[in-house]
Amino acid sequence: MSDTDNQGEIEVTVETEYIDVDGDGVADIVRETTTTVIDVDGDGVPDIVQQTVTTAIDVDGDGEADIIDQVTVTGVDVDGDGQLSDDEITVEGTTMVRDDLVEEG
């Protein structure tokens, strides 16, 4: 058996979407979705699937992101049955907002 038999594979795709809410020709929202599919053991069945969606929103139209939201969903087929069950999926999220947009109190 050669060293390259049963090698895993990693496939990464990145999709970016630009949304112009107010019609001025400048993107107000940018959403990037990165999907990673990993076949660790080389059997052709994904063992790990991860998708991260990052959304940047320019609220005031100055060209700078005022809100950034990122959500990552990860599924790891721990038991090797070829399916992702609820206990094999995790979700993590972070939202950052410019200070002056947050109400105090």
MMTF fields as JSON, N, C-alpha, C and O atoms, coordinates in Angstrom:
{
  "mmtfVersion": "1.0.0",
  "mmtfProducer": "UNKNOWN",
  "numBonds": 419,
  "numAtoms": 420,
  "numGroups": 105,
  "numChains": 1,
  "numModels": 1,
  "chainsPerModel": [1],
  "groupsPerChain": [105],
  "chainIdList": ["A"],
  "bondAtomList": [4, 2, 8, 6, 12, 10, 16, 14, 20, 18, 24, 22, 28, 26, 32, 30, 36, 34, 40, 38, 44, 42, 48, 46, 52, 50, 56, 54, 60, 58, 64, 62, 68, 66, 72, 70, 76, 74, 80, 78, 84, 82, 88, 86, 92, 90, 96, 94, 100, 98, 104, 102, 108, 106, 112, 110, 116, 114, 120, 118, 124, 122, 128, 126, 132, 130, 136, 134, 140, 138, 144, 142, 148, 146, 152, 150, 156, 154, 160, 158, 164, 162, 168, 166, 172, 170, 176, 174, 180, 178, 184, 182, 188, 186, 192, 190, 196, 194, 200, 198, 204, 202, 208, 206, 212, 210, 216, 214, 220, 218, 224, 222, 228, 226, 232, 230, 236, 234, 240, 238, 244, 242, 248, 246, 252, 250, 256, 254, 260, 258, 264, 262, 268, 266, 272, 270, 276, 274, 280, 278, 284, 282, 288, 286, 292, 290, 296, 294, 300, 298, 304, 302, 308, 306, 312, 310, 316, 314, 320, 318, 324, 322, 328, 326, 332, 330, 336, 334, 340, 338, 344, 342, 348, 346, 352, 350, 356, 354, 360, 358, 364, 362, 368, 366, 372, 370, 376, 374, 380, 378, 384, 382, 388, 386, 392, 390, 396, 394, 400, 398, 404, 402, 408, 406, 412, 410, 416, 414],
  "bondOrderList": [1, 1, 1, 1, 1, 1, 1, 1, 1, 1, 1, 1, 1, 1, 1, 1, 1, 1, 1, 1, 1, 1, 1, 1, 1, 1, 1, 1, 1, 1, 1, 1, 1, 1, 1, 1, 1, 1, 1, 1, 1, 1, 1, 1, 1, 1, 1, 1, 1, 1, 1, 1, 1, 1, 1, 1, 1, 1, 1, 1, 1, 1, 1, 1, 1, 1, 1, 1, 1, 1, 1, 1, 1, 1, 1, 1, 1, 1, 1, 1, 1, 1, 1, 1, 1, 1, 1, 1, 1, 1, 1, 1, 1, 1, 1, 1, 1, 1, 1, 1, 1, 1, 1, 1],
  "groupList": [{"groupName": "MET", "atomNameList": ["N", "CA", "C", "O"], "elementList": ["N", "C", "C", "O"], "formalChargeList": [0, 0, 0, 0], "bondAtomList": [1, 0, 2, 1, 3, 2], "bondOrderList": [1, 1, 2], "singleLetterCode": "M", "chemCompType": "L-PEPTIDE LINKING"}, {"groupName": "SER", "atomNameList": ["N", "CA", "C", "O"], "elementList": ["N", "C", "C", "O"], "formalChargeList": [0, 0, 0, 0], "bondAtomList": [1, 0, 2, 1, 3, 2], "bondOrderList": [1, 1, 2], "singleLetterCode": "S", "chemCompType": "L-PEPTIDE LINKING"}, {"groupName": "ASP", "atomNameList": ["N", "CA", "C", "O"], "elementList": ["N", "C", "C", "O"], "formalChargeList": [0, 0, 0, 0], "bondAtomList": [1, 0, 2, 1, 3, 2], "bondOrderList": [1, 1, 2], "singleLetterCode": "D", "chemCompType": "L-PEPTIDE LINKING"}, {"groupName": "THR", "atomNameList": ["N", "CA", "C", "O"], "elementList": ["N", "C", "C", "O"], "formalChargeList": [0, 0, 0, 0], "bondAtomList": [1, 0, 2, 1, 3, 2], "bondOrderList": [1, 1, 2], "singleLetterCode": "T", "chemCompType": "L-PEPTIDE LINKING"}, {"groupName": "ASN", "atomNameList": ["N", "CA", "C", "O"], "elementList": ["N", "C", "C", "O"], "formalChargeList": [0, 0, 0, 0], "bondAtomList": [1, 0, 2, 1, 3, 2], "bondOrderList": [1, 1, 2], "singleLetterCode": "N", "chemCompType": "L-PEPTIDE LINKING"}, {"groupName": "GLN", "atomNameList": ["N", "CA", "C", "O"], "elementList": ["N", "C", "C", "O"], "formalChargeList": [0, 0, 0, 0], "bondAtomList": [1, 0, 2, 1, 3, 2], "bondOrderList": [1, 1, 2], "singleLetterCode": "Q", "chemCompType": "L-PEPTIDE LINKING"}, {"groupName": "GLY", "atomNameList": ["N", "CA", "C", "O"], "elementList": ["N", "C", "C", "O"], "formalChargeList": [0, 0, 0, 0], "bondAtomList": [1, 0, 2, 1, 3, 2], "bondOrderList": [1, 1, 2], "singleLetterCode": "G", "chemCompType": "PEPTIDE LINKING"}, {"groupName": "GLU", "atomNameList": ["N", "CA", "C", "O"], "elementList": ["N", "C", "C", "O"], "formalChargeList": [0, 0, 0, 0], "bondAtomList": [1, 0, 2, 1, 3, 2], "bondOrderList": [1, 1, 2], "singleLetterCode": "E", "chemCompType": "L-PEPTIDE LINKING"}, {"groupName": "ILE", "atomNameList": ["N", "CA", "C", "O"], "elementList": ["N", "C", "C", "O"], "formalChargeList": [0, 0, 0, 0], "bondAtomList": [1, 0, 2, 1, 3, 2], "bondOrderList": [1, 1, 2], "singleLetterCode": "I", "chemCompType": "L-PEPTIDE LINKING"}, {"groupName": "VAL", "atomNameList": ["N", "CA", "C", "O"], "elementList": ["N", "C", "C", "O"], "formalChargeList": [0, 0, 0, 0], "bondAtomList": [1, 0, 2, 1, 3, 2], "bondOrderList": [1, 1, 2], "singleLetterCode": "V", "chemCompType": "L-PEPTIDE LINKING"}, {"groupName": "TYR", "atomNameList": ["N", "CA", "C", "O"], "elementList": ["N", "C", "C", "O"], "formalChargeList": [0, 0, 0, 0], "bondAtomList": [1, 0, 2, 1, 3, 2], "bondOrderList": [1, 1, 2], "singleLetterCode": "Y", "chemCompType": "L-PEPTIDE LINKING"}, {"groupName": "ALA", "atomNameList": ["N", "CA", "C", "O"], "elementList": ["N", "C", "C", "O"], "formalChargeList": [0, 0, 0, 0], "bondAtomList": [1, 0, 2, 1, 3, 2], "bondOrderList": [1, 1, 2], "singleLetterCode": "A", "chemCompType": "L-PEPTIDE LINKING"}, {"groupName": "ARG", "atomNameList": ["N", "CA", "C", "O"], "elementList": ["N", "C", "C", "O"], "formalChargeList": [0, 0, 0, 0], "bondAtomList": [1, 0, 2, 1, 3, 2], "bondOrderList": [1, 1, 2], "singleLetterCode": "R", "chemCompType": "L-PEPTIDE LINKING"}, {"groupName": "PRO", "atomNameList": ["N", "CA", "C", "O"], "elementList": ["N", "C", "C", "O"], "formalChargeList": [0, 0, 0, 0], "bondAtomList": [1, 0, 2, 1, 3, 2], "bondOrderList": [1, 1, 2], "singleLetterCode": "P", "chemCompType": "L-PEPTIDE LINKING"}, {"groupName": "LEU", "atomNameList": ["N", "CA", "C", "O"], "elementList": ["N", "C", "C", "O"], "formalChargeList": [0, 0, 0, 0], "bondAtomList": [1, 0, 2, 1, 3, 2], "bondOrderList": [1, 1, 2], "singleLetterCode": "L", "chemCompType": "L-PEPTIDE LINKING"}],
  "groupTypeList": [0, 1, 2, 3, 2, 4, 5, 6, 7, 8, 7, 9, 3, 9, 7, 3, 7, 10, 8, 2, 9, 2, 6, 2, 6, 9, 11, 2, 8, 9, 12, 7, 3, 3, 3, 3, 9, 8, 2, 9, 2, 6, 2, 6, 9, 13, 2, 8, 9, 5, 5, 3, 9, 3, 3, 11, 8, 2, 9, 2, 6, 2, 6, 7, 11, 2, 8, 8, 2, 5, 9, 3, 9, 3, 6, 9, 2, 9, 2, 6, 2, 6, 5, 14, 1, 2, 2, 7, 8, 3, 9, 7, 6, 3, 3, 0, 9, 12, 2, 2, 14, 9, 7, 7, 6],
  "groupIdList": [1, 2, 3, 4, 5, 6, 7, 8, 9, 10, 11, 12, 13, 14, 15, 16, 17, 18, 19, 20, 21, 22, 23, 24, 25, 26, 27, 28, 29, 30, 31, 32, 33, 34, 35, 36, 37, 38, 39, 40, 41, 42, 43, 44, 45, 46, 47, 48, 49, 50, 51, 52, 53, 54, 55, 56, 57, 58, 59, 60, 61, 62, 63, 64, 65, 66, 67, 68, 69, 70, 71, 72, 73, 74, 75, 76, 77, 78, 79, 80, 81, 82, 83, 84, 85, 86, 87, 88, 89, 90, 91, 92, 93, 94, 95, 96, 97, 98, 99, 100, 101, 102, 103, 104, 105],
  "secStructList": [7, 7, 6, 6, 6, 6, 7, 7, 3, 3, 3, 3, 3, 3, 3, 3, 3, 3, 3, 7, 1, 1, 1, 1, 1, 1, 7, 1, 3, 3, 3, 3, 3, 3, 3, 3, 3, 3, 3, 1, 1, 1, 1, 1, 1, 7, 1, 3, 3, 3, 3, 3, 3, 3, 3, 3, 3, 7, 1, 1, 1, 1, 1, 1, 7, 1, 3, 3, 3, 3, 3, 3, 3, 3, 3, 3, 7, 6, 6, 7, 1, 1, 1, 7, 7, 4, 4, 4, 3, 3, 3, 3, 3, 3, 3, 3, 3, 7, 4, 4, 4, 1, 7, 7, 7],
  "xCoordList": [0.847, 0.0, 0.894, 1.84, 0.599, 1.413, 0.981, -0.075, 1.814, 1.514, 0.315, -0.253, -0.078, -1.186, -2.527, -3.551, -2.559, -3.83, -4.633, -4.074, -5.953, -6.875, -6.55, -6.753, -6.051, -5.812, -7.137, -7.989, -7.298, -8.507, -8.516, -7.526, -9.649, -9.805, -10.454, -11.258, -10.097, -10.702, -11.208, -10.468, -12.471, -13.06, -13.583, -14.374, -13.136, -13.561, -14.196, -13.626, -15.379, -16.022, -16.34, -16.726, -16.173, -16.467, -17.405, -17.112, -18.529, -19.492, -19.679, -19.831, -19.668, -19.853, -21.05, -21.201, -21.891, -23.098, -23.046, -22.78, -23.302, -23.321, -24.756, -25.414, -25.24, -26.61, -26.599, -26.059, -27.196, -27.325, -28.763, -29.673, -28.961, -30.304, -30.919, -32.091, -30.149, -30.707, -30.56, -30.976, -29.984, -29.906, -28.89, -28.974, -27.915, -26.914, -25.71, -24.764, -25.734, -24.631, -23.507, -22.532, -23.632, -22.617, -23.24, -24.352, -22.522, -23.04, -23.228, -22.318, -24.423, -24.721, -24.55, -24.305, -24.68, -24.517, -23.625, -23.827, -22.645, -21.792, -21.872, -21.62, -22.224, -22.339, -21.401, -21.477, -20.521, -19.589, -19.882, -19.945, -20.059, -20.322, -19.168, -18.883, -18.513, -17.41, -17.838, -18.196, -17.797, -18.181, -16.971, -16.336, -16.662, -15.546, -16.085, -16.793, -15.745, -16.146, -14.862, -14.032, -14.714, -13.489, -13.818, -14.648, -13.154, -13.22, -11.892, -10.895, -11.871, -10.629, -10.004, -8.795, -10.82, -10.285, -10.263, -9.817, -10.729, -10.65, -11.678, -11.497, -12.762, -13.774, -14.859, -15.799, -14.733, -15.695, -16.894, -17.748, -16.977, -18.079, -17.542, -16.551, -18.17, -17.678, -17.701, -18.694, -16.6, -16.493, -16.707, -17.181, -16.358, -16.512, -17.081, -16.598, -18.11, -18.682, -18.782, -19.336, -18.233, -18.29, -18.705, -18.196, -19.645, -20.064, -20.039, -20.621, -19.349, -19.277, -19.891, -19.511, -20.852, -21.484, -21.127, -21.445, -20.461, -20.085, -20.857, -20.805, -21.576, -22.368, -21.906, -21.881, -21.543, -21.137, -22.198, -22.57, -22.683, -23.759, -23.293, -22.818, -23.437, -23.138, -24.46, -25.223, -24.728, -26.007, -26.119, -27.167, -25.038, -25.115, -24.619, -24.618, -24.202, -23.826, -22.48, -22.218, -21.592, -20.272, -19.234, -18.064, -19.653, -18.727, -17.997, -17.226, -18.226, -17.596, -18.662, -19.779, -18.306, -19.255, -19.521, -18.592, -20.802, -21.205, -21.609, -21.506, -22.058, -22.444, -21.804, -21.89, -21.171, -20.601, -21.129, -20.997, -21.723, -22.285, -21.632, -21.512, -21.212, -20.587, -21.169, -21.208, -21.621, -22.176, -21.44, -21.301, -20.972, -20.29, -21.032, -21.289, -21.367, -22.009, -21.028, -20.542, -20.741, -19.785, -20.436, -21.029, -20.316, -20.797, -19.634, -18.907, -19.457, -18.383, -19.014, -19.634, -18.852, -19.408, -18.524, -17.7, -18.717, -17.878, -18.038, -17.054, -19.27, -19.498, -19.266, -19.348, -18.979, -18.63, -19.768, -19.526, -21.019, -22.154, -22.54, -23.493, -21.802, -22.071, -23.152, -23.501, -23.695, -24.726, -24.368, -23.679, -24.847, -24.617, -25.875, -26.913, -25.78, -26.906, -26.815, -25.791, -27.89, -27.952, -26.785, -26.28, -26.349, -25.259, -23.885, -22.881, -23.827, -22.566, -22.462, -21.552, -23.398, -23.439, -23.327, -24.015, -22.457, -22.326, -22.549, -22.265, -23.063, -23.301, -22.668, -22.905, -21.864, -21.231, -21.508, -21.506, -21.743, -22.008, -21.423, -21.276, -21.088, -20.557, -21.153, -21.227, -21.577, -22.058, -21.321, -21.238, -20.791, -20.104, -20.872, -21.231, -21.124, -21.897, -21.117, -20.552, -21.096, -20.436, -21.049, -22.271, -20.217, -20.654, -21.83, -22.771, -21.793, -22.856, -24.201, -25.194, -24.246, -25.519, -26.198, -27.333, -25.507, -26.05, -26.664, -26.017, -27.926, -28.596, -28.075, -27.902, -27.829, -27.404, -28.637, -29.675, -28.482, -29.596, -29.896, -30.812],
  "yCoordList": [-1.168, 0.0, 1.233, 1.318, 2.176, 3.385, 4.368, 4.219, 5.365, 6.386, 7.246, 7.921, 7.227, 8.083, 7.366, 8.006, 6.051, 5.338, 5.815, 6.113, 5.885, 6.285, 7.649, 7.871, 8.555, 9.917, 10.669, 10.483, 11.5, 12.302, 13.438, 13.701, 14.101, 15.237, 16.392, 16.188, 17.607, 18.815, 19.648, 19.933, 20.03, 20.883, 22.147, 22.073, 23.298, 24.579, 25.419, 25.583, 25.944, 26.868, 28.16, 28.146, 29.262, 30.583, 31.308, 31.447, 31.761, 32.516, 33.873, 33.956, 34.934, 36.281, 36.926, 36.869, 37.538, 38.203, 39.677, 39.991, 40.566, 41.999, 42.501, 42.209, 43.257, 43.748, 45.265, 45.799, 45.945, 47.401, 47.714, 47.676, 48.021, 48.23, 49.537, 49.561, 50.614, 51.935, 52.337, 53.434, 51.482, 51.753, 52.779, 53.294, 53.1, 54.107, 53.522, 54.246, 52.222, 51.599, 51.093, 50.531, 51.287, 50.834, 49.755, 49.92, 48.664, 47.559, 48.006, 48.561, 47.755, 48.049, 46.806, 46.904, 45.653, 44.385, 43.485, 43.344, 42.888, 41.91, 40.629, 40.632, 39.534, 38.246, 37.251, 37.028, 36.666, 35.666, 34.331, 34.247, 33.3, 31.96, 31.054, 30.876, 30.487, 29.566, 28.182, 27.989, 27.226, 25.861, 24.956, 24.965, 24.175, 23.239, 21.833, 21.576, 20.936, 19.536, 18.708, 18.795, 17.895, 17.128, 15.639, 15.206, 14.873, 13.419, 12.963, 12.863, 12.691, 12.398, 11.086, 11.016, 10.054, 8.721, 8.323, 7.222, 9.182, 8.906, 7.926, 7.369, 7.694, 6.728, 7.365, 6.687, 8.661, 9.348, 9.907, 10.551, 9.675, 10.179, 11.293, 11.081, 12.485, 13.572, 13.196, 12.678, 13.464, 13.225, 14.51, 14.477, 15.639, 16.944, 17.911, 17.992, 18.638, 19.682, 20.934, 20.907, 22.033, 23.293, 24.409, 24.522, 25.232, 26.383, 27.623, 27.649, 28.65, 29.921, 30.999, 31.169, 31.726, 32.835, 34.114, 34.268, 35.027, 36.318, 37.395, 37.469, 38.229, 39.295, 40.634, 40.837, 41.537, 42.891, 43.86, 43.826, 44.729, 45.654, 47.085, 47.41, 47.936, 49.361, 50.081, 50.307, 50.436, 51.039, 52.491, 52.909, 53.259, 54.7, 55.12, 56.311, 54.178, 54.501, 55.143, 55.733, 55.044, 55.659, 54.729, 55.093, 53.541, 52.604, 51.688, 50.83, 51.855, 51.021, 50.16, 50.616, 48.917, 48.019, 48.493, 48.759, 48.594, 48.993, 47.783, 47.81, 46.746, 45.505, 44.346, 44.278, 43.445, 42.238, 41.051, 40.983, 40.132, 38.94, 37.715, 37.633, 36.767, 35.553, 34.341, 34.289, 33.366, 32.132, 30.963, 30.909, 30.029, 28.841, 27.604, 27.437, 26.75, 25.472, 24.377, 24.344, 23.48, 22.404, 21.067, 20.881, 20.147, 18.785, 17.825, 17.863, 16.962, 15.972, 14.595, 14.338, 13.717, 12.373, 11.522, 10.731, 11.705, 11.05, 9.536, 8.806, 9.057, 7.613, 6.911, 5.685, 7.676, 7.09, 6.435, 5.598, 6.794, 6.165, 6.847, 6.432, 7.885, 8.573, 9.627, 10.23, 9.863, 10.874, 11.753, 11.322, 12.988, 13.913, 13.957, 14.46, 13.439, 13.489, 14.774, 15.456, 15.099, 16.352, 16.527, 17.639, 15.463, 15.58, 15.7, 15.85, 15.636, 15.79, 17.164, 17.398, 18.059, 19.379, 20.465, 20.418, 21.439, 22.584, 23.872, 23.945, 24.879, 26.195, 27.24, 27.258, 28.108, 29.205, 30.499, 30.527, 31.558, 32.836, 34.003, 33.968, 35.045, 36.277, 37.45, 37.427, 38.474, 39.692, 40.873, 41.021, 41.708, 42.924, 44.118, 44.156, 45.103, 46.284, 47.524, 47.572, 48.522, 49.793, 50.35, 50.342, 50.838, 51.269, 52.243, 52.083, 53.238, 54.248, 53.756, 54.48, 52.546, 51.967, 51.137, 50.694, 50.923, 50.107, 51.015, 51.937, 50.747, 51.536, 51.112, 49.922, 52.077, 51.778, 51.628, 52.253, 50.779, 50.672, 49.293, 49.002],
  "zCoordList": [0.0, 0.0, 0.0, 0.783, -0.867, -0.93, 0.151, 0.766, 0.364, 1.372, 1.004, 1.863, -0.273, -0.701, -0.719, -0.959, -0.473, -0.412, 0.785, 1.84, 0.615, 1.682, 2.28, 3.473, 1.459, 1.913, 1.946, 1.077, 2.934, 3.044, 2.044, 1.362, 1.971, 1.078, 1.819, 2.728, 1.423, 1.972, 0.802, -0.14, 0.875, -0.148, 0.533, 1.473, 0.051, 0.621, -0.481, -1.559, -0.198, -1.124, -0.381, 0.788, -1.076, -0.506, -1.473, -2.661, -0.94, -1.726, -1.057, 0.162, -1.861, -1.327, -2.013, -3.233, -1.193, -1.689, -1.269, -0.109, -2.217, -1.955, -2.11, -3.108, -1.118, -1.154, -1.002, -0.034, -1.961, -1.935, -1.525, -2.353, -0.249, 0.287, -0.215, -0.592, -0.225, -0.543, -2.006, -2.38, -2.839, -4.272, -4.7, -5.815, -3.835, -4.207, -4.937, -5.246, -5.216, -5.937, -5.05, -5.546, -3.743, -2.799, -1.913, -1.413, -1.726, -0.911, 0.537, 1.153, 1.068, 2.468, 3.333, 4.535, 2.719, 3.422, 2.569, 1.363, 3.217, 2.551, 3.369, 4.574, 2.701, 3.39, 2.708, 1.5, 3.506, 2.993, 3.668, 4.894, 2.868, 3.377, 2.974, 1.79, 3.975, 3.734, 4.199, 5.361, 3.287, 3.6, 3.407, 2.352, 4.441, 4.4, 4.625, 5.598, 3.721, 3.838, 3.864, 2.959, 4.927, 5.108, 5.178, 5.977, 4.33, 4.364, 4.959, 4.243, 6.243, 6.963, 6.498, 6.275, 6.354, 6.092, 4.624, 4.299, 3.735, 2.308, 1.788, 0.705, 2.532, 2.08, 1.21, 0.796, 0.932, 0.089, 0.829, 0.219, 2.138, 2.957, 3.855, 4.554, 3.857, 4.705, 6.188, 6.698, 6.857, 8.301, 9.09, 10.225, 8.486, 9.125, 8.092, 6.963, 8.5, 7.658, 8.522, 9.621, 8.002, 8.753, 7.805, 6.69, 8.274, 7.488, 8.373, 9.458, 7.88, 8.593, 7.713, 6.554, 8.287, 7.573, 8.323, 9.502, 7.619, 8.189, 7.431, 6.204, 8.188, 7.591, 8.148, 9.362, 7.261, 7.655, 7.146, 5.973, 8.042, 7.701, 7.958, 9.046, 6.938, 7.046, 7.277, 6.338, 8.525, 8.892, 8.43, 7.936, 8.59, 8.329, 6.944, 6.633, 6.113, 4.738, 4.556, 3.508, 5.57, 5.436, 4.81, 4.695, 4.409, 3.775, 4.739, 4.31, 6.029, 7.049, 7.727, 7.969, 8.028, 8.689, 10.113, 10.876, 10.461, 11.803, 12.648, 13.874, 11.994, 12.667, 11.91, 10.684, 12.631, 12.039, 12.832, 14.054, 12.111, 12.733, 12.095, 10.873, 12.93, 12.41, 13.122, 14.352, 12.338, 12.879, 12.219, 10.997, 13.051, 12.556, 13.037, 14.23, 12.095, 12.392, 11.995, 10.864, 12.939, 12.692, 13.005, 14.068, 12.071, 12.28, 12.138, 11.146, 13.132, 13.105, 13.312, 14.345, 12.328, 12.399, 13.319, 12.859, 14.615, 15.625, 15.594, 15.719, 15.428, 15.474, 14.135, 14.058, 13.085, 11.793, 11.047, 10.177, 11.365, 10.704, 9.385, 8.725, 9.01, 7.75, 7.827, 6.812, 9.024, 9.205, 10.396, 11.321, 10.358, 11.465, 12.329, 11.898, 13.528, 14.459, 15.28, 15.263, 15.997, 16.755, 17.716, 17.869, 18.359, 19.327, 18.667, 19.364, 17.343, 16.623, 15.935, 15.14, 16.249, 15.62, 16.688, 17.708, 16.445, 17.35, 16.56, 15.364, 17.255, 16.664, 17.568, 18.776, 16.976, 17.714, 16.964, 15.733, 17.705, 17.057, 17.809, 19.031, 17.058, 17.628, 16.859, 15.631, 17.595, 16.963, 17.564, 18.784, 16.69, 17.124, 16.578, 15.401, 17.458, 17.081, 17.505, 18.597, 16.63, 16.956, 18.225, 18.373, 19.154, 20.479, 20.462, 21.24, 19.6, 19.656, 19.117, 19.193, 18.576, 18.131, 19.205, 19.027, 20.324, 21.403, 22.448, 22.945, 22.779, 23.814, 25.178, 25.441, 26.035, 27.389, 28.275, 28.056, 29.277, 30.208, 30.484, 31.252]
}
